[in-house]
Amino acid sequence: MNHGTKGAAHHGLPAHEVVLLLEADADRGLSPDVVSARTETYGPNRLPGSQRVSLLRSAARQFNNPLIYVLLVAAAVTIFLGEYVDSSVILGVVMVNTIIGLIQENRAEAALDTLRGLVQTRAMVIRNGQRLQIPSEELVPGDLVLLEAGDKVPADIRLVRLSGLKADESALTGESETVIKDEVVLPVTTPVADRRNMVYGGTLLTSGSGAGVVVATGGETELGEIHRLIGTVRPAPTPLTSKLAKFSMTLTIAILGLSACAFVVGLARGQEPALMFTSVVAMAVGAIPEGLPAAVSVTLAIGVGRMAKRRAVVRRLPVVETLGSTTVICSDKTGTFTENQMTVVALWTPTARYDLTGVGYGPEGSVKKRETHGGDLQGITVGNDAGLRWCLIAGAACNDSAVFQQDDAWRVRGDPTEAALIVASGKGPADVKEFLFRNPRVSTIPFTHERQFMATLHRDGSARDGGLLLVKGSVERVLELCSGQMGSGGEAEPLDVEASTQAAEGLAGQGLRVLATAMMRTKGLSPMDPCAVPGDLTFTGLQAMFDPPREAAAAAVRSCRAAGIKVKMITGDHPGTAHAIAAAVGLDGDSGSIVVGARLEGKGVEELAGVVEEASVFARVSPAQKLLLIHALQSNGHIVAMTGDGVNDAPALRQANVGIAMGHAGTEVAKEASDIVLVDDNFATIEAAVEEGRNVFDNLVKFIVWTLPTNMGEGLVILVAIIMGWTLPILPTQILWINMTTAVALGLMLAFEPKEPGLMTRAPRDPDRPLLTWALAFRTLLVSVLLVSGTWWIFEFELAGGASLEEARTAAVNLFVVVQLFYLFSCRSLTRSVGKLRPFSNHWLVIGVLVQLAGQAAISYLPVMNHLFHTAPLTPDTWLRILGVGVIASVAVAADKRFRRTII
């Protein structure tokens, strides 16, 4: 028997046949022996986890960089030549980069493990006739599972009995409305979203109860199917990864080419091969920016820390910069643009219209009567309106949900729509707790898809043997059950169907979900027959609700647009609802310009290229269409960030350049497919993360622009000496000292540089733009030339003045560092002058400068350092000459800035 596989269409079979097929028992459940055997066959009920990379493979991955390859070759050569100090420093650089990379990867995995823990659940089962609560991982096909409101469904289950069961399946299908379940046998071709006799793993039960037989577990569930689909999507490389790889390869080829040419030229001049080889290695080591891999890791890690403080958890380091390069943000509606908390915002009774204040499930807010004075709508405090009171009572008492406070937050158990009705009742003149105390419920007719209403019968505390019948449901169905409507004093009036219908249509046209309420007094308390609800109820009013937009969403959309980033809403919800939220947060387009998923059917990426550029709102979109829209945007050259929370979003999250999952509402699969997890599920957090990403990229460019002139200058100094046959002004060991100390004490401090003004008013960086623009390349060459000419001048000047070779080389080493130090302050901004920057806004940079100066004093004056690095003490006059060259370099860069403004 092929238990628990997806081959059998369990929704297309009667419940008793499913039980027989699975060799199960719908009353006593499975026996322990059967459970043990099936556990052995099918394994644990969990989704296949992301395979952990071994420590050895993870460490090896850190070496996958052309610059690291050259460093390793240089280390091997220096060991062969007996230059153990040089080789130790080079290997130290490689190890530091490896350790930083490993630490960050482990931190990302630890964060993911924490998030996985948030979605673990337990299941109530019947086994061998006994009721047991077990971890969901222990379920097997054929298990009899008991289901209650508030449960997270632990596997794919065919229902065998139920009572008023509803499920929130948005995580799986993207549908925002709860799904009413029943036991009807469905056609085999019924899609997942319409299988009312099934509940699926990962979805949430909002009301009612039931029992069912597990038909699929683990990777065989619908979640598992989408999980496998994720594996077919190959995420695009990040812009930073691509640019650094190209930059590193170009730099490596240039360094090796120059080294080979220099070696040949030296041999042609009659130099000894061993000496030439040592000199060429020195040139290569000098030209390699050893600190670049570490600087990239540290800068990204700092960006990760800053994003975490702004409630965005980053899983992959390079994506920090990618988010800063984003040109389009595609966002779901629920929970990102909106609060994900249904809220009643309007009430309509036969005699008045009311507005409700307050947002979400908290009790704050009030009911205001809407009146017109001089054409202006004004809110006044509610007076006595019997229709309003009974409308609120019917909505809250004819209800199976609950709202409660936990950990300083208001939470819901049950259907969010019913929760909104409970909250609304607390803002008006109705006291539902007092009503239920005096008029307890005695009977219920649950809401079903066919009935379109729910009814509760209560004992009438004011009349002996009397009852109160309360009804809520769709407007059309409730009006069919009514023969009259309630006046403001509680008296019965003739029912005005046309006025009620027009009011409902007007509210629905605003993107609101509308429910109608009614009541009547009965003479008895006999159990209600769903087919015998009387048709002479009294209509009490309408309640209109929606998931309100987040207060910060509109400002965040404006900020993104000011930054040149397009924002698009992609939702599975109704076009009217999408239009209402889009208008509230400031997205373009009226209801007529919203693209509905049906328009996308059968179209390919090329056909959608124009549509995705023009439209800002897409409604009733399926998971496959989400993926198609992401493809279309990327084909247009966009860097796309995509937000989502459901399993159905996971393929699109993985396809996007930046996948952003929701921390609270997000499913485990969505989180695993994402690059960033938002702790607060807030669109404003995306805008904050984009800002941090842009700052990260700016600081990386600043480091590269700062470090390259030194490396280029060192390489050119050695190259000139080789070609001309002159004495080396700087030794290989001294070059390594300069590279390592300045990279750590000076260059890495740029990673802490605060955000520059106007960061979020710049247009997104062109994805095809290189790391170094022509303007920055010119500045790099300018500083390199100043370094080379200054080094040779100070070296020859000191020798001509009677200084020793060690003293002249020490002067050259310190000149390099001093020019770097002056240039460092210039690189704090690539466009603004030093005078416009706050000198102490980056205190880490000040600390780094002091540490570097202490290091230069040590290498110049401490005997042990003089011995290790072949240096000697300098005179005050020499220091003045070095400072003079530093000032000249600083003035030259300032002049270049004055004529070049847009270079990043």
C-alpha angles and dihedrals in degrees: 000000000000098000122189098006125136091235094088115072095223093177089060095057131074113259094249091054091052089052090051092046091054093042087235136141119236092202110033101024125213126331120242092251092055091046091052093049094048092047087056091049102042103024126215121339099247136109117261105270125224106272113249115236114231118251090245094052092044090052092047089052090061089064093058096109129102092226090055090051091055091047091052091050090048090050091051092049094049090050089051090051092048095247093138097163090055093047092047092054092047093049089046089058091051093048094049090053091048094049093049091051093049093049092052094047091051091049091053092050091047090053090051091049089054091051091048089056090061093066101047112121143180131229133216110222140170113228123174089349094305127114111234136173111217138168109273090238089070096061118115133190109282095031114142106231125194114217129204136175110279095031121128105227106247100202142351105297135187108216116234099175135003146164120212092329117177129177136199102222097169091115090062106029105019092238110142097201121082115253120234112223130213139161099250117137110244134203114271091241094059110129120238094256091059100044097115094172093060136067120200134218115266095024123113130238110224103181144356129028140256149148133242147169121253109243100173136018138187116347092001093067125095087258089054090052092056089043089060091047088059089062091061092061115087109205115228117250114258118255090241093052092049095045095046091048091050092043093048093048093049091047093047093050090048093049094047091045093051091045092053092048092048091050092051092046091049092051090048089055090055099256119154113264093230092051091046092049091052091048093048091051088050090052092049093047090048094049095047112091094224092179095056099087091046092044091052092050094045094045091050091045090053089050089051090053092049092048091050089056087054090051100260117121112206118210100182121040100215092055089071089075093038091061088054089055094049116134099179131032115198111194137183115233105228115078097356105058090018136047093246087229117112111229131188105229103168139032128193125193128177088263107034149012121233136193123209124212127207131063132240131355098319118109095239114118143061143227117254125190113233115227133167120235118174091340094306123113113232132184120226131179114276117261127192112314116157091194091057093048094049092043090057093043093050092049094050102035096043086063141104100197133091138210118208140165120246130165092355091305134100113240136185132228109194135002114003090217092057090045090057090054091052092051091047091054090058092058096056140053095283121102103200095179090055090046093052091046092054096033109035120192116256104171141016139200105200122222115261134179091248098045097043091202142074123215133191127191117213132189107252106235091196097053128049112241088357128129141203119222115203123189135185129174146103115346095240095049097044092049088053089058094050131086098177145013133233122255124215091265095047096261121137118253133182111278114255100203094175095054092046093048093048091049091051092048091049092053093044089051087063090060094260127140109233128206127182127217134202141170144189139180117244132200097223144033101221115142111277123250110218089217095050103055105142119249096220100081121143114245110228105178152278132287118202123196143166141168100270123225118259113260092234096044097086092049090048091051090051091050092050092050092048086054090054094253118137115224121207131182116218113182141157090219130107117289091237092055091045090051093051094052093041090054091047094053095041103254116155125254139058124244090274093058096053111114112228120209092244089068090059096054114121094004125127132216094269093051091052096048093097096038095056091051096051104037124072100184128052118182135187089021120165124221091255090052091051089057090048092052091051090051091050093051092048091049086058089058098259127146100225129204114194127193126201144146108194133080087245089062095054099090091050091045090055094045094051119090087239120023114199120193129191115250098206104031098025122111123231092252093052090051092049091050093049134085096208131031119206110218093201100035088232127146089213088064089060090056090050091049091050089053091051090047092054090050091051092053092047091052092048091053089047091054093047092048089048099046102040097068090056094050093042091046093050091049093048092048090055092042092054091049092051095046094045095039092236130147114275108257090202127033124223092250091052090049090055090049091054094045098047102039096044093044091054102034099035114014099045090054088071087069087071093052110130123239116283122236114269093025092138095043094063121097115251115274114262107256089221094051112111123238090250116046119203090260092053091044089054091050090049090052091046094054091043091055091048090051094048095046092043092049095051091044095052092042094052093039092055093046091048089051092057100264120147122251090254091052093049092049091047089053090051092050092050092046090057091051095044093050089048090051093052090044090050092066089049091052092057083089124018092203109025124072121250090247091064094055124090104246096216102035088104104045091174089065091054090050090048092052091052091049092049092050090051089051092051091050089051096050090046101045112018111094094218091053090046088056096046097044101029094242135140137202118277131222123239090250090059091051090053091054090049091050090049091057089048091054092048091052091049092051091049092053091047090053090050090051091052092061098037118056109153105053108122 
